[in-house]
């Protein structure tokens, strides 16, 4: 009797865990949804302006896809080693100690994830006003806040409803983009009148940066469009077979993204020959009008709306899982360690992060904060990529259900792409980069406080 009583007591005090109900298919869609935002519609013009012709921009998107796949296989090895909710927090803690892991989680909560959620919600509200102009002006920020609260409420009721919404939105996104590609490569684009170059345009052509500098600028824009491919690593605690399905979902999702990006940019190039592509202020809208007529402009706005909403839903789903292991390690708010007894979701992680994101969206301060933290965010990813080498040396006997394909070349390529982004950000935004490191440093007294407790 006493043995049974003891066992029962230990079971009753064991903290609840997240529900493992996601498979490889869910993982693939989470990876796609975490990346596929408005960048695919907006960034192509920047890449084309940085590189001459149509072949070089396509090559840049291909190179970005290969570098992202290299990052995916790097993160996949780490996710297989530590198949728990938290992702980068675990990877950095295991490789370098608890402080770097905490600083990442702290920065994610204060700026990276919350600021990203606020920015996505603001983008959604902005494009919604294109379709519903009456929601513009002062109402726009409240629309952004409302969509954050609504998506958080859905995710609060369990990973199954949150994943179902994310799955639906991602499938609609992919189907919409695939339809644009298929019809765009078949329909003959409307002939564009070749206007003579103005004096300003001639000057821009003459002052085009050297090829190397242009390629670096283009790759920065491309790699930012692939950002978010690692999102599934945070949700490993809800995968049924994380050691197997996280690598599969992450790698498969990044491959699909690379194919979509390359094909959609080939469609843009077909629809907008010559200078039309570089001169278009909104590439996707201009290409759709050239292919399908002026009525397609509103359809593009609707497509951007759906992709932004899907990316927002996915970000809320995976990012809220970072803070649970931090709290259980005693270095975050104690409430974040609790899993909802009925819905099996990290309640504080969801609502705490979203409440802060709502405040950032209403005040507009996310714009400054997110700019400041760009440098620090890439620095964390470079450290995570390097962690593969550190852990292979320090923990050679730890089981690795998935070993990074192409090691050591693939992690080197990924860390190298992070170094490119770091150098570009430091040169173009030195003040913001220093402020970003300052925001990370604000986590030091917080870490000391929780460690003392």
C-alpha positions in Angstrom: 0.0 0.0 0.0 2.7 2.4 1.0 4.5 1.8 -2.3 1.4 2.5 -4.3 0.7 5.7 -2.3 4.2 6.9 -3.0 4.0 6.2 -6.7 0.6 8.0 -6.8 2.0 11.0 -5.0 5.0 11.3 -7.3 2.7 11.1 -10.4 0.3 13.7 -9.1 3.1 16.2 -8.5 4.8 15.6 -11.9 4.2 18.6 -14.1 1.9 18.2 -17.1 3.6 18.0 -20.5 2.5 19.3 -23.8 0.3 17.0 -25.9 2.2 15.1 -28.6 -0.2 15.0 -31.5 1.7 16.4 -34.5 3.2 14.3 -37.3 5.7 14.9 -40.1 3.0 16.4 -42.4 2.2 19.0 -39.7 5.9 19.7 -39.3 6.3 20.3 -43.0 3.4 22.8 -43.0 4.6 24.5 -39.8 8.0 25.0 -41.5 6.3 26.4 -44.7 3.9 28.6 -42.7 6.6 30.0 -40.5 8.5 31.4 -43.6 5.9 32.1 -46.2 4.9 35.7 -45.4 4.7 38.8 -47.5 8.3 38.6 -48.5 7.6 36.4 -51.5 5.4 39.2 -52.9 7.6 42.2 -52.0 11.3 41.4 -51.9 11.8 40.4 -55.5 12.1 44.0 -56.7 15.0 44.6 -54.2 16.8 41.6 -55.4 16.4 42.5 -59.1 17.5 46.1 -58.5 20.7 44.8 -56.8 21.6 42.3 -59.6 21.4 42.9 -63.4 19.3 40.8 -65.8 16.9 38.0 -64.9 19.3 35.0 -64.5 21.4 36.4 -61.6 18.3 37.2 -59.4 17.0 33.6 -60.0 20.5 32.3 -59.1 20.4 34.4 -55.9 17.0 32.7 -54.9 18.5 29.3 -55.7 21.6 30.0 -53.6 19.4 31.3 -50.7 17.4 28.1 -50.9 20.5 25.9 -50.7 21.8 27.9 -47.7 18.5 27.5 -46.0 18.4 23.8 -46.6 21.9 23.7 -45.1 20.5 25.5 -42.0 17.6 23.1 -41.9 19.8 20.0 -41.8 21.9 21.7 -39.2 19.0 22.4 -36.9 17.5 19.0 -37.7 20.5 17.3 -36.0 20.1 19.4 -32.9 16.4 18.9 -32.8 16.9 15.1 -33.0 19.3 15.3 -30.0 17.0 17.4 -27.9 13.4 16.6 -29.0 11.7 18.9 -26.5 9.8 22.2 -26.6 12.1 25.1 -26.6 14.3 24.7 -29.7 17.2 27.2 -29.7 17.0 27.6 -25.9 18.0 23.9 -25.5 20.6 24.0 -28.2 22.4 27.1 -26.9 22.2 25.9 -23.2 23.6 22.5 -24.0 26.5 23.8 -26.1 27.5 26.9 -24.1 25.7 26.9 -20.7 22.5 28.3 -19.3 23.3 32.0 -19.8 23.3 32.0 -23.6 20.2 29.9 -23.7 18.5 32.4 -21.3 19.6 35.4 -23.2 18.1 34.0 -26.4 14.8 33.2 -24.6 14.8 36.6 -23.0 15.4 38.4 -26.3 12.8 36.2 -28.0 10.1 37.2 -25.4 10.9 40.9 -25.3 11.6 41.6 -29.0 12.3 38.8 -31.5 9.1 36.9 -31.3 6.8 39.5 -29.8 8.1 42.2 -32.1 7.7 39.8 -35.1 4.1 39.0 -34.1 3.4 42.7 -33.8 5.0 43.4 -37.2 3.1 40.6 -38.9 -0.2 41.8 -37.4 0.5 45.3 -38.5 1.2 44.1 -42.0 -2.1 42.1 -42.0 -4.0 45.2 -40.9 -2.3 47.3 -43.5 -3.3 45.0 -46.4 -6.8 44.5 -45.0 -7.4 48.2 -45.4 -6.7 47.8 -49.2 -9.8 45.5 -49.3 -11.7 47.3 -46.6 -10.7 51.0 -46.6 -13.0 51.9 -43.7 -10.6 50.0 -41.3 -7.7 52.3 -42.1 -6.4 55.2 -40.0 -6.8 55.0 -36.2 -8.6 51.6 -36.5 -5.6 49.9 -38.2 -3.6 49.3 -35.0 -6.7 47.9 -33.2 -7.3 45.5 -36.1 -3.7 44.3 -35.6 -4.3 43.9 -31.8 -7.6 42.0 -32.5 -6.0 39.5 -34.8 -3.3 38.7 -32.3 -5.9 38.1 -29.6 -8.1 36.0 -31.8 -5.3 33.7 -33.0 -3.9 33.4 -29.5 -7.4 32.4 -28.2 -7.6 29.6 -30.8 -4.1 28.3 -29.9 -5.0 28.5 -26.2 -7.7 25.8 -26.7 -5.1 23.2 -27.7 -2.4 22.5 -30.2 -4.9 20.6 -32.4 -7.2 23.6 -33.2 -4.1 25.9 -33.5 -2.4 23.4 -35.9 -5.6 22.9 -37.8 -6.0 26.6 -38.5 -2.3 26.9 -39.4 -2.6 23.8 -41.7 -5.6 25.3 -43.5 -4.0 28.7 -44.0 -0.7 27.2 -45.2 -2.5 24.9 -47.7 -4.4 27.9 -49.1 -1.2 29.9 -49.3 0.7 27.2 -51.2 -2.3 26.5 -53.5 -2.7 30.2 -54.3 1.0 30.7 -55.1 1.1 27.4 -57.1 -1.9 28.6 -59.2 -0.2 31.9 -59.8 2.9 30.0 -61.0 1.1 27.6 -63.2 -1.1 30.1 -64.9 1.6 32.7 -65.0 3.9 30.4 -66.9 1.2 29.6 -69.4 -0.7 32.8 -70.0 0.9 35.3 -72.4 1.7 38.5 -70.6 0.4 41.8 -71.9 3.0 43.7 -74.0 4.6 46.4 -72.0 5.4 49.7 -73.7 9.2 50.4 -73.4 9.4 53.9 -72.2 12.8 55.7 -72.8 15.1 55.9 -69.8 14.8 59.1 -67.9 17.9 61.0 -66.8 17.3 59.6 -63.3 17.1 56.1 -64.5 20.3 56.5 -66.6 22.0 57.7 -63.5 20.7 54.8 -61.4 22.1 52.4 -64.1 25.5 54.1 -64.1 25.7 54.1 -60.3 24.6 50.4 -59.9 26.9 48.9 -57.3 29.7 46.5 -58.3 28.6 42.9 -58.9 30.0 41.6 -55.6 28.3 44.4 -53.5 25.1 43.9 -55.4 25.2 40.1 -54.8 25.8 40.7 -51.1 22.8 43.1 -50.9 20.6 40.6 -52.9 21.5 37.7 -50.7 20.7 39.7 -47.5 17.2 40.3 -48.9 16.8 36.6 -50.0 18.0 35.1 -46.7 15.6 37.3 -44.8 12.7 35.9 -46.9 13.7 32.4 -45.8 13.9 33.4 -42.1 11.7 31.2 -39.8 12.6 27.8 -41.3 13.7 26.8 -37.8 10.2 27.3 -36.2 9.4 23.6 -36.0 12.3 23.1 -33.6 10.4 25.0 -30.9 7.4 22.6 -31.3 9.3 19.4 -30.9 7.6 18.8 -27.6 4.3 18.3 -29.4 5.5 16.0 -32.2 4.6 12.3 -31.8 8.0 11.1 -33.0 10.2 14.2 -32.8 13.5 12.5 -33.3 12.2 11.3 -36.7 9.5 13.8 -37.8 11.2 17.1 -36.9 14.1 16.6 -39.3 11.7 15.3 -42.0 9.3 18.2 -41.6 12.0 20.9 -41.4 14.0 19.6 -44.4 11.0 18.9 -46.6 9.4 22.2 -45.8 12.6 24.2 -46.7 12.9 22.3 -50.0 9.2 23.2 -50.9 9.9 26.8 -50.0 13.0 27.0 -52.2 11.1 25.5 -55.2 8.2 28.0 -54.7 10.5 31.0 -54.4 12.5 30.1 -57.5 9.4 29.4 -59.6 7.4 32.5 -58.5 10.4 34.7 -59.3 10.7 33.0 -62.7 7.0 33.9 -63.2 7.7 37.6 -62.3 10.6 37.7 -64.8 8.4 36.3 -67.5 5.6 38.8 -66.8 7.9 41.8 -66.4 10.7 41.7 -69.0 13.6 44.3 -69.1 13.4 47.2 -66.7 9.8 46.6 -65.9 10.8 44.2 -63.1 13.3 46.6 -61.5 11.0 49.6 -61.9 7.9 48.0 -60.4 7.1 49.4 -56.9 5.1 46.2 -56.0 6.4 43.3 -58.1 3.7 40.8 -57.5 0.9 43.3 -58.2 2.6 44.5 -61.4 3.2 40.9 -62.6 -0.4 39.9 -61.9 -1.8 42.9 -63.8 0.5 42.1 -66.8 -0.7 38.5 -66.8 -4.3 38.7 -65.8 -5.4 42.3 -66.1 -6.1 45.1 -63.6 -8.7 43.1 -61.6 -5.8 40.9 -60.4 -4.4 43.7 -58.2 -7.0 43.1 -55.5 -6.5 39.4 -55.8 -2.8 39.9 -55.0 -3.7 42.0 -51.9 -6.0 39.1 -50.8 -3.1 36.6 -51.3 -0.7 38.8 -49.2 -3.4 39.0 -46.6 -3.7 35.2 -46.4 0.0 34.5 -46.3 0.6 37.1 -43.6 -2.2 35.7 -41.5 -0.8 32.2 -42.0 2.7 33.3 -41.0 1.3 35.1 -37.9 -0.8 32.0 -36.8 2.3 29.8 -37.2 4.6 32.2 -35.3 2.1 32.4 -32.3 1.9 28.6 -32.4 5.6 27.7 -32.2 7.1 30.7 -30.4 5.0 30.4 -27.2 6.8 27.1 -26.5 10.2 28.7 -25.8 9.4 29.8 -22.3 8.1 26.6 -20.8 11.6 24.9 -20.4 13.1 28.2 -19.2 10.6 28.5 -16.4 11.1 24.8 -15.4 14.8 25.5 -15.2 14.0 28.3 -12.8 15.1 31.2 -14.9 11.8 32.7 -16.1 8.4 33.6 -14.6 7.1 30.7 -12.6 3.7 30.9 -14.3 5.3 30.0 -17.6 6.1 26.5 -16.2 2.4 25.6 -16.1 0.6 23.6 -18.8 -3.1 24.1 -19.0 -4.7 21.0 -17.4 -7.4 20.6 -20.0 -6.0 22.1 -23.2 -2.4 21.1 -22.6 -1.0 24.4 -23.9 1.5 26.8 -22.3 -1.0 29.4 -21.2 1.5 32.0 -20.0 3.7 31.6 -23.0 0.8 32.2 -25.3 -0.9 35.1 -23.4 2.2 36.7 -21.9 3.9 37.0 -25.2 0.8 38.0 -27.1 -0.1 40.7 -24.5 3.3 42.2 -24.9 2.9 42.0 -28.7 -0.4 43.8 -28.6 1.2 46.6 -26.6 4.0 46.8 -29.2 1.4 46.8 -32.0 -0.8 49.5 -30.4 2.2 51.8 -29.7 4.1 51.1 -32.9 7.3 50.7 -30.9 7.9 47.3 -32.4 9.4 49.0 -35.5 12.3 50.5 -33.5 12.8 47.4 -31.2 12.7 45.0 -34.1 15.3 47.0 -36.0 17.5 47.1 -33.0 17.5 43.3 -32.4 18.1 42.2 -36.0 21.9 41.9 -35.4 21.5 40.0 -32.1 19.0 37.6 -33.7 21.4 36.6 -36.4 24.2 36.3 -33.9 22.1 33.7 -32.0 21.6 31.7 -35.2 25.3 31.8 -36.0 26.0 30.5 -32.4 23.4 27.8 -32.9 24.9 26.6 -36.2 28.3 26.5 -34.5 26.8 24.4 -31.7 26.7 21.4 -34.0 30.5 21.3 -33.9 30.7 22.0 -30.2 28.3 19.2 -29.3 29.9 16.7 -31.6 33.2 17.3 -29.7 31.7 17.5 -26.2 28.9 15.0 -26.4 30.0 12.4 -29.0 28.0 9.6 -27.3 24.7 11.5 -27.2 22.2 9.7 -29.6 21.7 11.5 -32.9 18.7 10.0 -34.7 19.5 12.4 -37.5 23.0 13.5 -38.5 23.4 16.6 -40.6 23.7 15.6 -44.2 26.9 16.9 -45.8 28.6 17.6 -42.5 30.8 19.6 -42.0 30.1 21.6 -45.2 26.4 22.2 -44.6 26.8 23.8 -41.1 29.7 25.8 -42.4 27.6 27.1 -45.3 24.8 28.0 -42.8 27.1 29.8 -40.4 28.7 31.6 -43.3 25.3 32.9 -44.5 24.7 34.2 -40.9 28.2 35.9 -41.0 27.1 37.6 -44.3 24.0 38.9 -42.6 25.9 40.0 -39.5 28.5 41.9 -41.6 25.9 43.6 -43.8 23.8 44.6 -40.7 26.8 45.9 -38.8 27.9 48.0 -41.8 24.5 49.4 -42.8 23.1 49.8 -39.3 25.9 50.1 -36.8 24.0 52.2 -34.2 21.0 49.9 -34.3 23.3 46.8 -34.0 24.9 48.3 -30.8 21.5 49.1 -29.4 20.4 45.5 -30.1 23.3 44.1 -28.2 22.3 46.5 -25.4 18.8 45.0 -25.3 20.2 41.5 -25.0 22.5 42.7 -22.2 19.4 43.9 -20.3 18.8 40.2 -19.8 21.9 39.9 -17.5 20.3 41.4 -14.4 17.1 39.4 -15.1 19.2 36.2 -15.3 21.0 37.1 -12.0 17.6 37.8 -10.3 16.1 34.4 -11.3 19.3 32.5 -10.5 19.4 34.0 -6.9 15.8 32.9 -6.4 
